[in-house]
Amino acid sequence: MSNEDITLTAGDAEVVVAPGNGGRIAGLRVGGVELLRQGERYGCFPMVPWCGRIRQGRFRDGAVEHSMPLNAPPHAIHGTARDGAWRVARRGEDEAVITYDLVEPWPYPGRVTQHVALGPDSLTLTMGVETIGSSFPAQVGWHPWFHRNLGGEDVRIDFSPAWQEERGEDHLPTGKRIDPRPGPWDDCFGMPGGVDVTLTWPGQLELKVASREEWVVVYDEQAEAVCVEPQTGPPDGLNTLPRLVTPLEPLEATTTWSWRRL
């Protein structure tokens, strides 16, 4: 199948999937209102095979050190799959499955599969990474850019994390956990019971970002948009908290966004 954009519909919700542009969700409209910031770098892109920054682009796998391109100098950021073209494996009226084969500069062969399922009042994204050979460390997550404003008041972000990862001057966690601080944020938080963040556009819409994963990065330092990013580990996690993808155990994660009118 081609990798042209796919439009899914359910009730008055509409999602545009862009396999050819990094497998991202290019748009989410509810009742005709677009919730995601538009533009080829925005929407909601998959972060895989790592999330956030890798310190100086380097990570170790056993005795071997690998270097990734420094696309956010002096670090490497947000994986490689958002820069590639994905293939369409299956598509229907309200769901689609797209795949991406991991290639250089990532040093290990593997395949990423993303399942997009739209309901009248929810969107569920599921991503899995499997190896086509040796085991390797990886992370998966999502980086949505929600509009700060839908034409009324600015969005409100509500969540109750157990801790905040202390952020060093290099934007990476120091390894110390601290009590959550007030925003603005470009920070990683721990939610051991699962990610649970509510975005409220007063008088318009409430949207809940949920995931069984326990890590979420919240970024709200830009005027146009706010980001709530569920992920399988903290930034630089390939070094500090690696999750191994093995021939027997793929790495899988799911996030569900559910909404209601106010």
Rosetta silent file (secondary structure, phi, psi, omega in degrees, C-alpha in Angstrom):
SEQUENCE: MSNEDITLTAGDAEVVVAPGNGGRIAGLRVGGVELLRQGERYGCFPMVPWCGRIRQGRFRDGAVEHSMPLNAPPHAIHGTARDGAWRVARRGEDEAVITYDLVEPWPYPGRVTQHVALGPDSLTLTMGVETIGSSFPAQVGWHPWFHRNLGGEDVRIDFSPAWQEERGEDHLPTGKRIDPRPGPWDDCFGMPGGVDVTLTWPGQLELKVASREEWVVVYDEQAEAVCVEPQTGPPDGLNTLPRLVTPLEPLEATTTWSWRRL
SCORE:     score description
SCORE:     0.000 S_00000001
   1 L     0.000  153.981  179.898    0.000    0.000    0.000 S_00000001
   2 L   -73.487  168.850  177.740    1.123    3.585   -0.561 S_00000001
   3 L  -108.202   33.382  173.516    2.173    5.843    2.298 S_00000001
   4 L   -69.516  161.068 -179.847   -0.233    8.666    1.475 S_00000001
   5 L   -58.440  146.503  179.675   -2.132   10.250    4.359 S_00000001
   6 E  -118.209  131.894  175.492   -4.974    8.192    5.836 S_00000001
   7 E  -108.373  124.254  177.077   -8.125    9.745    7.286 S_00000001
   8 E  -108.093  145.367  178.879   -9.993    7.798    9.969 S_00000001
   9 E  -135.292  146.276  173.325  -13.458    8.735   11.206 S_00000001
  10 E  -156.800  120.134 -174.917  -15.683    7.741   14.145 S_00000001
  11 L    58.343 -130.442  178.483  -18.689    9.797   15.174 S_00000001
  12 L  -101.151   20.852  177.230  -17.677   13.454   14.839 S_00000001
  13 E  -102.504  144.206 -179.608  -13.979   12.653   15.375 S_00000001
  14 E  -140.511  131.255  179.039  -11.478   12.582   12.535 S_00000001
  15 E  -122.475  137.709  174.445   -7.805   11.577   12.611 S_00000001
  16 E  -110.294  121.510  177.031   -5.219   12.027    9.861 S_00000001
  17 E  -102.789  133.025 -176.915   -2.332    9.535    9.898 S_00000001
  18 E  -117.929   82.193  179.717    0.765   10.496    7.896 S_00000001
  19 L   -57.923  -38.224 -176.360    2.861    7.362    7.257 S_00000001
  20 L   -71.831  -13.056  179.314    5.075    9.258    4.807 S_00000001
  21 L  -118.202   63.886  172.274    5.946   11.881    7.428 S_00000001
  22 L    74.218   17.539  178.367    7.420    9.831   10.231 S_00000001
  23 L    66.495   24.394 -174.631    4.295    7.843   11.045 S_00000001
  24 E   -86.147  158.923  167.543    2.835   10.821   12.872 S_00000001
  25 E   -82.312  109.701 -173.855   -0.758   11.698   13.682 S_00000001
  26 E   -82.135  -20.208  179.911   -1.019   14.811   11.531 S_00000001
  27 E  -163.722  149.787  172.071   -4.394   15.915   12.870 S_00000001
  28 E  -138.606  111.329  179.718   -7.175   15.182   15.360 S_00000001
  29 E  -110.899  133.057  176.498  -10.444   16.994   14.852 S_00000001
  30 E  -121.883  116.601 -176.733  -13.348   16.747   17.291 S_00000001
  31 L    58.233   33.102  178.139  -16.573   18.324   16.103 S_00000001
  32 L    84.493   -2.780 -179.113  -14.578   20.110   13.411 S_00000001
  33 E   -99.320  123.567  179.740  -12.100   21.635   15.902 S_00000001
  34 E   -79.103  124.580 -177.411   -8.419   20.748   15.330 S_00000001
  35 L   -93.692  -21.166 -174.561   -6.692   19.824   18.604 S_00000001
  36 E  -104.361  140.647  176.033   -3.128   19.338   17.318 S_00000001
  37 L   -60.880  136.592 -175.361   -0.719   22.018   16.177 S_00000001
  38 L   -93.706  151.790 -179.932   -0.339   21.821   12.402 S_00000001
  39 L   134.801  154.208 -170.428    2.905   21.618   10.443 S_00000001
  40 L   -66.481  -19.038  178.167    5.248   18.927    9.208 S_00000001
  41 L   -97.440    0.504 -170.057    7.191   18.804   12.503 S_00000001
  42 L  -112.934 -134.871 -172.268    4.105   18.836   14.724 S_00000001
  43 L    67.397 -128.959  173.688    0.918   16.803   15.114 S_00000001
  44 E  -141.335  112.610 -176.272    1.885   13.811   17.259 S_00000001
  45 E  -106.661  150.200  176.351    4.997   11.873   16.303 S_00000001
  46 E   -75.918  135.645  174.299    6.230    8.504   17.571 S_00000001
  47 E  -101.550  110.628 -175.920    9.427    8.575   19.611 S_00000001
  48 E  -167.761  138.946    6.285   11.288    5.353   18.803 S_00000001
  49 L   -88.153   16.889  167.710   13.738    3.665   19.309 S_00000001
  50 L  -148.973  164.457 -176.919   14.381    6.221   22.081 S_00000001
  51 L  -119.041  140.436  178.237   12.550    9.103   23.764 S_00000001
  52 L    68.153 -151.619 -173.700   13.878   12.540   24.578 S_00000001
  53 E   -93.301  143.958  164.245   17.607   13.206   24.601 S_00000001
  54 E  -103.572  127.411 -176.422   20.534   10.778   24.632 S_00000001
  55 H   -57.259  117.815  179.581   23.472   12.423   26.361 S_00000001
  56 H    54.460   21.193  175.902   25.939   13.484   23.635 S_00000001
  57 H    72.324    9.477 -174.035   24.226   10.976   21.339 S_00000001
  58 E  -112.226  137.745  171.421   26.076    8.038   22.923 S_00000001
  59 E  -142.311  154.273 -178.127   24.715    4.893   24.508 S_00000001
  60 E  -107.557  143.145  169.730   26.260    1.604   25.538 S_00000001
  61 E  -127.234   97.928 -171.130   25.029   -1.899   24.869 S_00000001
  62 L    66.574 -126.401 -178.183   27.273   -4.111   26.952 S_00000001
  63 L   -88.342   -6.414 -173.413   30.850   -3.265   26.024 S_00000001
  64 E   -96.000  130.791  174.710   29.882   -1.587   22.735 S_00000001
  65 E  -103.450  134.319  178.061   29.308    2.176   22.520 S_00000001
  66 E  -114.977  150.106  177.791   27.092    3.559   19.761 S_00000001
  67 E  -121.301  130.097  176.867   26.807    7.158   18.557 S_00000001
  68 L  -103.689  153.526  179.175   23.637    8.716   17.158 S_00000001
  69 L   -58.552  139.086 -177.330   23.525   11.920   15.061 S_00000001
  70 L   -84.364   79.588 -177.718   23.419   15.056   17.234 S_00000001
  71 L   -85.789   -0.798  170.350   20.113   16.464   15.976 S_00000001
  72 E  -140.989   67.867 -170.711   19.697   18.567   19.150 S_00000001
  73 L   -47.656  136.218    6.040   23.354   19.476   19.850 S_00000001
  74 L   -90.242   20.650 -174.479   25.050   18.395   22.004 S_00000001
  75 E  -118.506  170.059  168.709   22.514   15.568   22.223 S_00000001
  76 E  -104.534  140.600 -171.576   20.506   13.208   20.007 S_00000001
  77 E  -133.642  139.981  163.519   16.754   13.530   20.454 S_00000001
  78 L    66.592   19.699  172.786   13.468   11.632   19.921 S_00000001
  79 E    80.132 -174.686 -175.982   14.636    8.612   17.918 S_00000001
  80 L  -112.905  -19.086 -171.035   14.946    8.028   14.187 S_00000001
  81 H   -69.959  -24.667  179.966   11.515    6.784   13.108 S_00000001
  82 H   -70.942  -12.807  179.664    9.943   10.265   12.972 S_00000001
  83 H   -97.780   -1.926 -175.197   12.345   11.083   10.119 S_00000001
  84 L  -110.555  172.798  174.746   11.441    8.075    7.974 S_00000001
  85 L   -95.786  131.133  177.681    8.582    6.886    5.802 S_00000001
  86 L   -96.279  160.036  176.976    6.351    4.206    7.297 S_00000001
  87 E  -104.309  149.387  176.152    4.399    1.573    5.359 S_00000001
  88 E   -89.853  118.645  178.344    0.683    0.961    5.587 S_00000001
  89 E   -92.103  -35.993 -177.786   -0.012   -2.624    6.643 S_00000001
  90 E  -157.748  146.793  175.854   -3.765   -2.308    7.115 S_00000001
  91 E  -148.470  146.074  176.776   -6.383    0.389    7.036 S_00000001
  92 L  -139.936 -164.098 -178.155  -10.101    0.628    7.714 S_00000001
  93 L   -70.310  -38.814 -174.598  -12.666    3.295    8.418 S_00000001
  94 L  -126.231   13.141  177.033  -11.623    3.847   12.037 S_00000001
  95 E  -152.249  156.805  176.936   -8.247    2.091   12.382 S_00000001
  96 E  -150.288  150.891  174.511   -4.904    1.725   10.656 S_00000001
  97 E  -124.480  126.979  179.420   -1.699   -0.235   11.174 S_00000001
  98 E  -127.033  152.413 -176.713    1.609    1.193    9.939 S_00000001
  99 E  -131.952  155.048  178.405    5.138   -0.221   10.168 S_00000001
 100 E  -141.240  128.773  175.982    8.686    1.104   10.073 S_00000001
 101 E   -90.861  124.625  179.354   11.889   -0.894    9.639 S_00000001
 102 E   -66.899  127.920 -178.159   14.736    0.385   11.790 S_00000001
 103 L  -133.705  175.721  176.960   17.700    1.326    9.586 S_00000001
 104 L   -53.513  143.662   12.809   20.950    3.274    9.938 S_00000001
 105 L   -81.504   -4.465  176.965   21.973    5.256   11.870 S_00000001
 106 L   -66.850  130.739 -168.423   20.277    2.897   14.365 S_00000001
 107 L   -83.116   -3.319 -175.188   22.696   -0.046   14.632 S_00000001
 108 L  -121.888  135.522  175.057   20.204   -2.904   15.070 S_00000001
 109 L   -72.155  138.007  179.405   17.685   -4.318   12.596 S_00000001
 110 E  -169.181  173.502  179.536   14.138   -4.279   13.923 S_00000001
 111 E  -132.060  136.790  175.786   10.574   -3.416   13.084 S_00000001
 112 E  -107.933  133.864  176.141    8.206   -0.911   14.669 S_00000001
 113 E  -122.534  130.368  177.525    4.441   -1.403   14.368 S_00000001
 114 E  -122.077  127.128  179.110    1.949    1.310   15.291 S_00000001
 115 E  -108.576  125.599 -178.670   -1.779    0.641   15.580 S_00000001
 116 E  -113.322  117.999 -177.603   -4.102    3.668   15.458 S_00000001
 117 E  -126.906  119.860 -177.177   -7.680    3.061   16.643 S_00000001
 118 E  -106.286  132.571  170.447  -10.256    5.865   16.691 S_00000001
 119 E  -115.790  175.009 -179.398  -13.540    5.813   18.595 S_00000001
 120 L   -59.939  -28.776 -178.758  -16.237    8.508   18.806 S_00000001
 121 L  -135.640   26.200  177.746  -14.644    9.873   22.001 S_00000001
 122 E  -160.221  156.373  173.660  -11.178    8.320   22.167 S_00000001
 123 E  -131.218  125.268  179.409   -7.978    7.632   20.250 S_00000001
 124 E  -116.034  125.550  178.870   -5.781    4.659   21.173 S_00000001
 125 E  -114.438  126.482  178.273   -2.202    4.404   19.924 S_00000001
 126 E  -124.726  132.358 -178.216   -0.256    1.172   20.409 S_00000001
 127 E  -131.267  138.827  177.190    3.368    0.771   19.411 S_00000001
 128 E  -133.897  145.396  176.185    5.619   -2.260   19.457 S_00000001
 129 E  -120.304  126.785  175.315    9.301   -2.799   18.633 S_00000001
 130 E  -124.398  150.562  179.678   10.583   -6.245   17.682 S_00000001
 131 E   -89.721  150.404  173.432   14.092   -7.339   16.796 S_00000001
 132 L  -112.735   39.737 -177.525   15.068   -9.044   13.554 S_00000001
 133 L   167.513 -118.852 -175.074   18.222  -10.473   15.133 S_00000001
 134 L   -80.002  160.975  176.113   20.089   -9.630   18.318 S_00000001
 135 L   -68.189  154.091  176.515   18.610   -8.023   21.408 S_00000001
 136 E  -156.074  154.671  176.822   18.940   -4.267   21.841 S_00000001
 137 E   -77.025  146.781 -179.728   17.915   -1.494   24.250 S_00000001
 138 E  -159.303  166.577  171.430   15.015    0.716   23.179 S_00000001
 139 L  -139.415  155.730  169.556   12.261    3.071   24.269 S_00000001
 140 L  -135.198  152.008  177.016    8.929    4.043   22.752 S_00000001
 141 E  -172.667 -179.080 -179.807    6.680    7.017   23.361 S_00000001
 142 E  -130.911  146.143 -176.474    4.555    9.713   21.725 S_00000001
 143 E  -125.574   81.485  176.893    5.113   13.446   21.352 S_00000001
 144 E   -83.041  145.922  172.924    1.794   15.240   20.751 S_00000001
 145 L  -111.335   97.302  178.174    1.592   18.994   20.254 S_00000001
 146 E   -85.952  137.697  175.248   -1.820   20.070   21.582 S_00000001
 147 E   -55.950  132.430  175.585   -3.007   23.584   20.774 S_00000001
 148 L   -66.289  -32.346 -173.656   -2.675   25.765   23.855 S_00000001
 149 E  -135.421  132.811  178.459   -5.795   27.626   22.815 S_00000001
 150 L  -107.526   18.933  179.500   -8.849   26.456   20.864 S_00000001
 151 L   111.177   -6.703  176.173  -10.355   29.915   20.557 S_00000001
 152 L  -120.587 -129.146  177.551  -11.294   30.447   24.223 S_00000001
 153 L   -77.981  158.187  176.385   -9.182   30.295   27.377 S_00000001
 154 E   -63.391  153.195 -179.951   -5.765   28.650   27.438 S_00000001
 155 L   -65.446  149.220  174.543   -5.594   24.962   28.276 S_00000001
 156 E  -111.776  136.012 -179.082   -5.122   23.844   31.874 S_00000001
 157 E  -108.700  121.290 -179.694   -2.838   20.874   32.648 S_00000001
 158 E  -123.383  125.413  173.956   -3.773   18.733   35.674 S_00000001
 159 L  -162.247  161.382 -176.041   -1.796   15.767   36.967 S_00000001
 160 L  -129.721   76.624 -178.812   -0.430   14.393   40.247 S_00000001
 161 L   -71.604  154.030  176.537    3.023   12.864   39.691 S_00000001
 162 L   -76.809  -30.651  179.202    4.832   11.016   42.461 S_00000001
 163 E  -157.036  167.383  172.014    8.107   12.727   41.585 S_00000001
 164 E  -119.809  137.611  173.884    9.892   14.934   39.106 S_00000001
 165 E   -74.513  120.219  176.761   13.244   14.002   37.577 S_00000001
 166 E   -59.144  132.621 -176.456   15.667   16.764   38.561 S_00000001
 167 E  -103.049  128.030  177.719   16.849   18.377   35.336 S_00000001
 168 L   -81.109  176.388 -179.958   20.472   19.363   34.908 S_00000001
 169 L   -64.646  -20.250  178.015   21.755   22.333   32.944 S_00000001
 170 L   -87.884   11.138  177.212   22.205   19.987   29.975 S_00000001
 171 L    74.913    4.986 -178.909   18.403   19.350   29.995 S_00000001
 172 L  -108.126  150.616  177.921   18.919   15.733   31.088 S_00000001
 173 E   -58.349  139.573  178.576   17.854   14.076   34.347 S_00000001
 174 E   -81.196  -13.502 -173.689   20.583   14.133   37.009 S_00000001
 175 E   100.301   -7.986  179.183   19.367   10.832   38.455 S_00000001
 176 E   -98.455  136.739  176.243   17.869   12.586   41.490 S_00000001
 177 E   -98.823  134.659 -177.251   14.116   12.561   42.095 S_00000001
 178 E  -127.043  166.231  174.663   12.577   15.703   43.556 S_00000001
 179 L   -65.292  140.457 -178.988    9.126   16.889   44.615 S_00000001
 180 L   -56.729  136.837 -179.485    7.158   18.124   41.590 S_00000001
 181 L  -108.952  157.686  177.171    7.646   21.825   40.940 S_00000001
 182 L   -67.529  155.024 -179.838    5.288   24.299   39.287 S_00000001
 183 L   -74.101 -174.618    4.128    5.688   24.958   35.552 S_00000001
 184 L   -68.542  154.810 -171.861    6.490   26.022   32.959 S_00000001
 185 L  -122.571  147.115  154.743    8.014   22.624   32.279 S_00000001
 186 E  -139.057   70.154 -163.855   10.305   20.744   29.989 S_00000001
 187 E  -139.018  156.192  178.476   10.513   17.958   32.516 S_00000001
 188 E  -103.077  136.321 -178.398   10.031   14.264   33.105 S_00000001
 189 E  -124.533  151.656  176.719    7.684   13.053   35.834 S_00000001
 190 E  -103.536  130.254  176.647    7.079    9.660   37.433 S_00000001
 191 L  -131.694   84.642 -172.112    3.548    8.274   37.735 S_00000001
 192 L   -59.146  -25.406  177.804    3.935    4.706   39.069 S_00000001
 193 L   -83.194    2.063 -176.872    0.207    4.003   38.759 S_00000001
 194 L   110.878  147.475  179.018    0.326    4.908   35.072 S_00000001
 195 E   -63.867  132.555 -178.793    0.315    8.178   33.166 S_00000001
 196 E  -151.716   96.137 -177.022   -2.865   10.165   33.870 S_00000001
 197 E  -127.245  131.486 -179.649   -2.873   13.791   32.678 S_00000001
 198 E  -110.852  126.099  173.380   -5.981   15.896   32.031 S_00000001
 199 E  -103.307  127.287 -179.836   -5.999   18.807   29.587 S_00000001
 200 E  -124.257  119.907  168.590   -8.947   21.175   30.001 S_00000001
 201 E   -96.198  103.357 -168.751   -9.872   23.931   27.572 S_00000001
 202 L   -52.804  132.411  178.210  -12.397   25.724   29.818 S_00000001
 203 L    74.706    0.113 -176.085  -15.933   25.654   28.511 S_00000001
 204 L  -122.064  -64.189 -170.225  -14.873   23.632   25.478 S_00000001
 205 E  -153.491  144.635  169.766  -13.233   20.259   25.917 S_00000001
 206 E  -118.258  131.294 -179.398  -11.577   17.971   28.455 S_00000001
 207 E  -130.359  128.609 -179.488   -9.018   15.460   27.169 S_00000001
 208 E  -107.379  127.731  173.558   -7.315   12.797   29.275 S_00000001
 209 E   -99.441  117.823 -177.445   -3.937   11.305   28.263 S_00000001
 210 E  -128.695  150.751  175.852   -3.552    7.873   29.865 S_00000001
 211 E  -162.507  150.075  174.570   -1.013    5.050   29.638 S_00000001
 212 L   -73.870  -15.096  176.591    0.083    2.108   31.757 S_00000001
 213 L   -65.880  158.744 -174.307    3.657    3.427   31.405 S_00000001
 214 L  -111.169   13.991 -179.383    4.925    5.399   34.395 S_00000001
 215 E  -121.819  137.451  174.878    6.903    8.146   32.683 S_00000001
 216 E  -144.714  132.996  172.232    5.600   11.356   31.158 S_00000001
 217 E  -100.262  130.631  176.090    7.399   14.423   29.853 S_00000001
 218 E  -113.919  126.047 -177.900    5.392   17.657   29.989 S_00000001
 219 E  -128.649  114.857 -179.510    6.583   20.521   27.797 S_00000001
 220 L  -137.431   36.015 -178.025    4.712   23.821   27.864 S_00000001
 221 L   -90.394   -1.741  177.538    7.417   26.417   27.197 S_00000001
 222 L  -102.416  149.516 -176.909    6.047   27.397   23.758 S_00000001
 223 L   -69.802  -30.770 -169.385    3.261   29.903   23.247 S_00000001
 224 L   -86.505  -28.022 -167.787    1.388   27.862   20.630 S_00000001
 225 E  -150.750  162.216  172.417    1.198   24.376   22.089 S_00000001
 226 E  -126.549  147.919 -176.607    1.644   22.056   25.064 S_00000001
 227 E  -122.298  133.190  175.829    3.076   18.531   24.919 S_00000001
 228 E  -126.672  109.270 -164.448    2.187   15.561   27.147 S_00000001
 229 E  -118.306   94.941  174.711    4.472   12.666   26.236 S_00000001
 230 E   -71.013  139.596 -177.679    3.901    9.188   27.708 S_00000001
 231 E  -154.618  164.433 -172.483    6.983    7.010   27.342 S_00000001
 232 L   -85.900    3.342  177.135    8.563    3.763   28.526 S_00000001
 233 L  -175.118  173.131 -178.066   11.437    5.442   30.367 S_00000001
 234 L   -77.855  168.211  170.716   13.026    8.790   31.176 S_00000001
 235 L   -54.561  145.227 -174.499   15.195   10.875   28.845 S_00000001
 236 L    63.788   21.094 -177.265   18.624    9.249   28.364 S_00000001
 237 H   -65.785  -21.488  175.562   16.921    6.016   29.367 S_00000001
 238 H   -60.874  -27.081  178.240   18.983    3.958   26.913 S_00000001
 239 H   -95.383  -37.014 -170.463   21.819    4.600   29.361 S_00000001
 240 H   -99.030  -26.519 -176.827   20.051    4.837   32.709 S_00000001
 241 L  -149.769   61.051 -173.599   17.057    2.487   32.453 S_00000001
 242 L   -66.689  138.809  171.514   17.401    0.346   29.311 S_00000001
 243 E  -108.230  121.168 -175.858   14.504   -1.881   28.259 S_00000001
 244 E   -85.334  131.332  169.460   15.761   -4.781   26.183 S_00000001
 245 E   -92.993  118.381 -178.035   13.980   -5.867   23.024 S_00000001
 246 L  -119.500  164.999  177.793   14.683   -9.591   22.667 S_00000001
 247 L   -56.392  -27.322 -179.397   13.592  -12.228   20.142 S_00000001
 248 L   -93.987  -24.163 -174.804   11.099  -13.475   22.754 S_00000001
 249 L  -129.050  101.464  170.799   10.012  -10.126   24.191 S_00000001
 250 L   -70.934  167.608  174.828    9.141   -7.143   22.032 S_00000001
 251 E  -103.344  121.544 -176.166    8.747   -3.729   23.687 S_00000001
 252 E  -129.304  147.046  176.117    5.136   -2.550   23.586 S_00000001
 253 E  -149.893  156.630 -179.989    3.286    0.481   24.918 S_00000001
 254 E  -138.066  142.727  167.612   -0.165    2.020   24.571 S_00000001
 255 E  -131.349  143.241  176.064   -1.641    5.444   25.181 S_00000001
 256 E  -123.174  129.668  171.836   -5.313    6.403   25.062 S_00000001
 257 E  -105.280  124.531  176.919   -6.634    9.920   24.708 S_00000001
 258 E  -123.786  145.614 -174.225  -10.276   10.252   25.723 S_00000001
 259 E  -138.145  160.036  173.528  -12.318   13.431   25.558 S_00000001
 260 E  -147.580  149.433  177.822  -15.635   14.953   26.469 S_00000001
 261 E   -75.600  147.253  176.661  -17.379   18.212   25.655 S_00000001
 262 L  -109.403    0.000    0.000  -17.797   20.780   28.405 S_00000001
